Amino acid sequence: MRSSPSAVAVAPAPAVTLLSDYKELLKPGITAFVVVMAASGYLLAATGPIDWLTLLGLMAGTALTGGGAAALNHVAERRHDARMARTADRPLPSGRMGVAQAVVYAVGCVAFGALALAATTNAITTGLALATVVLYVAVYTPLKRRTVHNTLVGAVPGALPALGGAAAATGALDAVGWALFAILFLWQLPHFYALAWMLRADYAQAGFRMLPTGERGVRQLTAIVLVSALLLLVAGILPAVVGQAGLVYLVGMAAVGTVFTIPAFSFVSEPTDERARRLLLASIVYVPAFFVLVVADFLLR
């Protein structure tokens, strides 16, 4: 009799493998991206010298709460991950780690992250980090199996860390913070829709409802990619428009945003795996380019 994906026995793992599994639960690539955006929010919104305790506490707390949310996502999706070749070897579906072990680890990360944020930033930033965890785990994750528009919902918790970073510098939810929220929200749509296109067969096999399903889904996906890329070009320069960034940032982001529209237009005109891959790569390059311009702007003030 064939066993179900949820019935995998937990096998003891060597110490090195266990440490690697704990790291994988945090989704380090996504978590590092979130930390960078939170730090960018702080640097753009800061009006004086850096408070290093606040900035480092913001980065550590964001990493822990974001990583904890990612680990809880691993727990919630373990049965579905077992159905995809890309994710079947993750710690939980492979049986290398038990559910209780992962839950304790995830909750501990969130708790310590929230404490770090509360001790070094403010109530707004801490509250936004906890809201990110709740929205990501309790709202976005189950919606992935219920609606093809889950990505639009998931982009909200994905963008909150940038808003939290700005709030750590100002103690308020101001125009700069919301501009950063818009940048991060819009950036996620081409990024994750390109990924969803490339992995559409895997997602369908695992029971995730993503947009590339039939002709109507393709039209909706390409329309969202095009609109979000164009709006991202506008949102990218908003910090300069509201007076919180200078000419270097303005010119740089105008160039970065314009270049980013090229693979977006290419994908929209003819959706293929190769063009989706180029769009995904362009979205990955966008983040460090944005961060470099933020740092440059801060140093030139």
LONUZA-949482 format. One record per residue (C-alpha): residue in one letter; x, y, z; residue number from 1. Coordinates in steps of 0.02 Angstrom, whole numbers, plus 32768, in hexadecimal, padded with zeros to 4 digits. Layout:
<vexmars>
(A, (X, Y, Z), NUM);
...
</vexmars>
This chain:
<vexmars>
(M, (8000, 8000, 8000), 1);
(R, (8044, 80AA, 7FCF), 2);
(S, (8058, 8128, 805E), 3);
(S, (8017, 81D9, 8053), 4);
(P, (808D, 826F, 8052), 5);
(S, (8058, 829B, 8104), 6);
(A, (8086, 81EF, 8147), 7);
(V, (8142, 8201, 8132), 8);
(A, (81A3, 81C1, 81C7), 9);
(V, (821B, 8238, 821C), 10);
(A, (82CB, 81F6, 820B), 11);
(P, (835D, 8230, 8278), 12);
(A, (83CE, 82AA, 821B), 13);
(P, (8487, 82D0, 8233), 14);
(A, (84AE, 8374, 828C), 15);
(V, (84EA, 83CA, 81ED), 16);
(T, (844E, 8396, 818F), 17);
(L, (83E1, 83CF, 8220), 18);
(L, (8430, 847B, 8221), 19);
(S, (8418, 8486, 8165), 20);
(D, (8361, 8456, 817A), 21);
(Y, (8345, 84DB, 81FE), 22);
(K, (8390, 8558, 8186), 23);
(E, (8322, 851C, 80F7), 24);
(L, (8285, 8531, 8160), 25);
(L, (82AB, 85EC, 816A), 26);
(K, (82AA, 85FC, 80AA), 27);
(P, (834D, 8661, 80B6), 28);
(G, (8340, 86AC, 8008), 29);
(I, (8295, 86F8, 8027), 30);
(T, (82C2, 8727, 80DA), 31);
(A, (8361, 8780, 80A3), 32);
(F, (82FC, 87E0, 8023), 33);
(V, (827F, 8816, 80A8), 34);
(V, (830C, 8850, 811B), 35);
(V, (835A, 88B6, 808E), 36);
(M, (82B4, 890C, 806C), 37);
(A, (8298, 8931, 8124), 38);
(A, (8347, 897D, 812F), 39);
(S, (8324, 89E0, 8090), 40);
(G, (8286, 8A24, 80E0), 41);
(Y, (82E7, 8A5C, 8178), 42);
(L, (8371, 8AB1, 8113), 43);
(L, (82F8, 8B0B, 809F), 44);
(A, (828A, 8B4A, 812C), 45);
(A, (8316, 8B7B, 81A4), 46);
(T, (8331, 8C37, 81B3), 47);
(G, (83CC, 8C33, 8220), 48);
(P, (8461, 8BC3, 8244), 49);
(I, (8446, 8B07, 824F), 50);
(D, (8411, 8AC1, 82F7), 51);
(W, (8471, 8A1F, 82E7), 52);
(L, (8416, 89C9, 8375), 53);
(T, (8371, 89EC, 8320), 54);
(L, (83AE, 89B8, 8273), 55);
(L, (8402, 8918, 82AD), 56);
(G, (836E, 88ED, 831C), 57);
(L, (82FA, 890C, 8289), 58);
(M, (835E, 8899, 8219), 59);
(A, (836E, 880E, 829A), 60);
(G, (82B8, 8819, 82CF), 61);
(T, (827B, 881C, 821B), 62);
(A, (82E9, 8786, 81F0), 63);
(L, (82A5, 8721, 8282), 64);
(T, (81ED, 874B, 826C), 65);
(G, (81F7, 8736, 81AF), 66);
(G, (8257, 8694, 81C0), 67);
(G, (81DC, 8655, 8242), 68);
(A, (814B, 867A, 81CD), 69);
(A, (81A5, 861B, 8143), 70);
(A, (81BF, 8586, 81B7), 71);
(L, (8105, 8585, 81E3), 72);
(N, (80E1, 8589, 8128), 73);
(H, (814D, 84EC, 8116), 74);
(V, (80E1, 8498, 819B), 75);
(A, (803D, 84CC, 814B), 76);
(E, (8070, 8493, 809C), 77);
(R, (80D1, 83F5, 80C5), 78);
(R, (8053, 837F, 8074), 79);
(H, (804B, 83E8, 7FD6), 80);
(D, (8108, 83FB, 7FD1), 81);
(A, (8117, 833E, 7FD0), 82);
(R, (80BF, 833A, 7F27), 83);
(M, (813A, 83AA, 7ECD), 84);
(A, (81E7, 8373, 7E96), 85);
(R, (8229, 8421, 7EBD), 86);
(T, (81F3, 841A, 7F74), 87);
(A, (81E5, 8361, 7F9E), 88);
(D, (8291, 835F, 7FF0), 89);
(R, (8269, 83EB, 806A), 90);
(P, (8282, 83BE, 8122), 91);
(L, (81CB, 8396, 8149), 92);
(P, (818C, 8338, 80AF), 93);
(S, (822F, 82D5, 80A8), 94);
(G, (8218, 829C, 815C), 95);
(R, (82BB, 82E4, 819D), 96);
(M, (825F, 8354, 8218), 97);
(G, (81BD, 8341, 827A), 98);
(V, (812D, 83BC, 827A), 99);
(A, (8137, 83E2, 8335), 100);
(Q, (81F1, 8405, 8327), 101);
(A, (81D4, 847E, 8296), 102);
(V, (8143, 84D6, 82EE), 103);
(V, (81A8, 84F4, 838D), 104);
(Y, (8238, 8536, 8326), 105);
(A, (81C7, 85A8, 82BF), 106);
(V, (8168, 85EF, 8355), 107);
(G, (820C, 860B, 83B0), 108);
(C, (8251, 866E, 831D), 109);
(V, (81B5, 86DA, 8315), 110);
(A, (81B5, 86F8, 83D1), 111);
(F, (826D, 8727, 83DB), 112);
(G, (825B, 8793, 8340), 113);
(A, (81C8, 87F1, 8389), 114);
(L, (8227, 880C, 842B), 115);
(A, (82BE, 884F, 83CC), 116);
(L, (824F, 88C8, 836C), 117);
(A, (81F3, 88FF, 8408), 118);
(A, (8297, 8920, 8462), 119);
(T, (82EE, 8980, 83D7), 120);
(T, (8268, 89CF, 8368), 121);
(N, (81B4, 89FC, 8395), 122);
(A, (8104, 89B8, 83A5), 123);
(I, (80D6, 89DE, 82EF), 124);
(T, (8168, 897D, 82A6), 125);
(T, (814D, 88ED, 831F), 126);
(G, (8093, 88E8, 82F8), 127);
(L, (80B3, 88E9, 823C), 128);
(A, (812D, 8857, 824E), 129);
(L, (80AD, 87F1, 82AE), 130);
(A, (8026, 8820, 8230), 131);
(T, (8099, 87E1, 81A7), 132);
(V, (80A6, 8738, 81FD), 133);
(V, (7FEA, 8728, 8215), 134);
(L, (7FBD, 875F, 8164), 135);
(Y, (8041, 86F2, 8114), 136);
(V, (801A, 8654, 8175), 137);
(A, (7F60, 8661, 819C), 138);
(V, (7F20, 86BD, 8102), 139);
(Y, (7F95, 86AF, 806D), 140);
(T, (7FCC, 85FA, 8087), 141);
(P, (7F1C, 85AC, 8087), 142);
(L, (7EE5, 861E, 7FF8), 143);
(K, (7F68, 85CC, 7F88), 144);
(R, (7EF3, 8536, 7F7E), 145);
(R, (7E53, 859B, 7F6D), 146);
(T, (7E6B, 8629, 7EF0), 147);
(V, (7EDD, 864E, 7E5E), 148);
(H, (7EEC, 8700, 7E9F), 149);
(N, (7F49, 86CC, 7F3D), 150);
(T, (7FE6, 8726, 7F01), 151);
(L, (7F8E, 87CF, 7F0B), 152);
(V, (7F62, 87AA, 7FC0), 153);
(G, (800E, 8764, 7FEA), 154);
(A, (8062, 8802, 7FA9), 155);
(V, (8018, 8862, 803C), 156);
(P, (8078, 8809, 80C8), 157);
(G, (810C, 8803, 8052), 158);
(A, (810E, 88C1, 804A), 159);
(L, (80F0, 88E8, 8102), 160);
(P, (81A7, 88D5, 8138), 161);
(A, (81D8, 896C, 80CD), 162);
(L, (8150, 89D1, 8120), 163);
(G, (818C, 8992, 81C9), 164);
(G, (823E, 89C6, 81A0), 165);
(A, (8207, 8A78, 817B), 166);
(A, (819F, 8A7C, 8219), 167);
(A, (8239, 8A46, 827D), 168);
(A, (828D, 8AE7, 8245), 169);
(T, (81FA, 8B5E, 8257), 170);
(G, (8187, 8B0F, 82D7), 171);
(A, (80F5, 8B2B, 8260), 172);
(L, (80A1, 8AEB, 81C2), 173);
(D, (80CE, 8B78, 814C), 174);
(A, (80D7, 8B97, 8090), 175);
(V, (8185, 8B4D, 8080), 176);
(G, (8150, 8AAC, 80D5), 177);
(W, (80B8, 8A98, 8066), 178);
(A, (8121, 8ABD, 7FCB), 179);
(L, (8196, 8A30, 7FFD), 180);
(F, (8100, 89BF, 801D), 181);
(A, (80C4, 89E4, 7F6C), 182);
(I, (8170, 89BE, 7F22), 183);
(L, (817C, 8917, 7F79), 184);
(F, (80C7, 88E8, 7F58), 185);
(L, (80D6, 890A, 7E9E), 186);
(W, (8181, 88B9, 7E8E), 187);
(Q, (813E, 8813, 7ECF), 188);
(L, (80BB, 8800, 7E46), 189);
(P, (812E, 87EC, 7DAE), 190);
(H, (81A9, 878A, 7E19), 191);
(F, (812F, 8708, 7E59), 192);
(Y, (80C4, 86FF, 7DBC), 193);
(A, (815F, 86DA, 7D55), 194);
(L, (8189, 8650, 7DD1), 195);
(A, (80D5, 8610, 7DCD), 196);
(W, (80DC, 8607, 7D0F), 197);
(M, (817D, 85A4, 7D0F), 198);
(L, (8140, 852B, 7D95), 199);
(R, (8089, 8522, 7D61), 200);
(A, (808A, 8465, 7D4B), 201);
(D, (80D8, 8447, 7DF6), 202);
(Y, (805E, 84BD, 7E4B), 203);
(A, (7FC9, 8469, 7DF8), 204);
(Q, (8007, 83BD, 7E2D), 205);
(A, (8017, 83F8, 7EE2), 206);
(G, (7F68, 8442, 7EE5), 207);
(F, (7F9C, 84F9, 7EE6), 208);
(R, (7F2A, 856A, 7E82), 209);
(M, (7F94, 85E1, 7E1B), 210);
(L, (7F65, 8654, 7D8B), 211);
(P, (7FB1, 85F9, 7CF4), 212);
(T, (7F18, 8587, 7CE3), 213);
(G, (7ECA, 8593, 7C36), 214);
(E, (7EBF, 8622, 7BBA), 215);
(R, (7E63, 8697, 7C2F), 216);
(G, (7EE5, 867C, 7CB7), 217);
(V, (7F73, 86A5, 7C40), 218);
(R, (7F1D, 8748, 7C0D), 219);
(Q, (7F04, 877A, 7CC3), 220);
(L, (7FB6, 874E, 7CF3), 221);
(T, (8007, 87B0, 7C64), 222);
(A, (7F95, 8846, 7C84), 223);
(I, (7FC7, 884A, 7D3C), 224);
(V, (8080, 8839, 7D10), 225);
(L, (8077, 88CA, 7C95), 226);
(V, (8013, 893F, 7D06), 227);
(S, (807C, 8919, 7DA0), 228);
(A, (8120, 8935, 7D42), 229);
(L, (80E4, 89DE, 7D03), 230);
(L, (80A2, 8A11, 7DAE), 231);
(L, (8147, 89D8, 7DFC), 232);
(L, (81A2, 8A53, 7D8A), 233);
(V, (8138, 8ADF, 7DD6), 234);
(A, (813D, 8A9D, 7E89), 235);
(G, (81FA, 8A8D, 7E84), 236);
(I, (8212, 8B49, 7E77), 237);
(L, (818E, 8B79, 7EF8), 238);
(P, (820C, 8B8A, 7F89), 239);
(A, (8262, 8C11, 7F21), 240);
(V, (81BC, 8C62, 7EF4), 241);
(V, (818D, 8C74, 7FAC), 242);
(G, (8237, 8CC0, 7FD0), 243);
(Q, (8287, 8C32, 8030), 244);
(A, (8306, 8C00, 7FAA), 245);
(G, (837A, 8C63, 7F39), 246);
(L, (83AB, 8C6E, 7E83), 247);
(V, (841A, 8BD3, 7E82), 248);
(Y, (838A, 8B69, 7EC2), 249);
(L, (830E, 8BB9, 7E4B), 250);
(V, (8376, 8BA1, 7DAE), 251);
(G, (83B0, 8AF4, 7DE4), 252);
(M, (8302, 8AB2, 7E0A), 253);
(A, (82BB, 8AFD, 7D6C), 254);
(A, (8340, 8A9C, 7D0B), 255);
(V, (8328, 89FB, 7D6F), 256);
(G, (826B, 8A03, 7D5D), 257);
(T, (8276, 8A23, 7CA2), 258);
(V, (82EF, 8993, 7C86), 259);
(F, (827D, 8921, 7CEB), 260);
(T, (81EB, 8942, 7C75), 261);
(I, (824C, 88F8, 7BE2), 262);
(P, (8242, 883F, 7C18), 263);
(A, (8192, 8861, 7C58), 264);
(F, (8159, 889D, 7BAB), 265);
(S, (81B5, 880C, 7B5B), 266);
(F, (815C, 878C, 7BC9), 267);
(V, (80B3, 87DE, 7BB0), 268);
(S, (80C6, 87DF, 7AF3), 269);
(E, (80F0, 8725, 7AEF), 270);
(P, (80E6, 86C3, 7B94), 271);
(T, (8169, 863A, 7B8F), 272);
(D, (81D3, 85E5, 7C13), 273);
(E, (8270, 863B, 7BD3), 274);
(R, (8222, 86E7, 7BD9), 275);
(A, (81DB, 86C4, 7C85), 276);
(R, (828B, 8692, 7CBD), 277);
(R, (82D0, 8738, 7C7D), 278);
(L, (8247, 8797, 7CD9), 279);
(L, (826D, 8737, 7D78), 280);
(L, (8327, 875D, 7D67), 281);
(A, (8302, 8816, 7D4A), 282);
(S, (8296, 881A, 7DE7), 283);
(I, (8323, 87CB, 7E4C), 284);
(V, (839F, 884E, 7E0D), 285);
(Y, (8323, 88DA, 7E35), 286);
(V, (8333, 88C3, 7EF2), 287);
(P, (83F0, 88DA, 7F06), 288);
(A, (83EB, 8969, 7E89), 289);
(F, (8365, 89BE, 7EF2), 290);
(F, (83C7, 89A2, 7F92), 291);
(V, (8468, 89E8, 7F47), 292);
(L, (840B, 8A86, 7F13), 293);
(V, (83BD, 8A98, 7FBF), 294);
(V, (8467, 8A89, 8013), 295);
(A, (84B6, 8B01, 7F96), 296);
(D, (842B, 8B7F, 7FB3), 297);
(F, (8440, 8B72, 8070), 298);
(L, (84FD, 8B8C, 8066), 299);
(L, (84EC, 8C23, 7FF3), 300);
(R, (8470, 8C81, 8060), 301);
</vexmars>
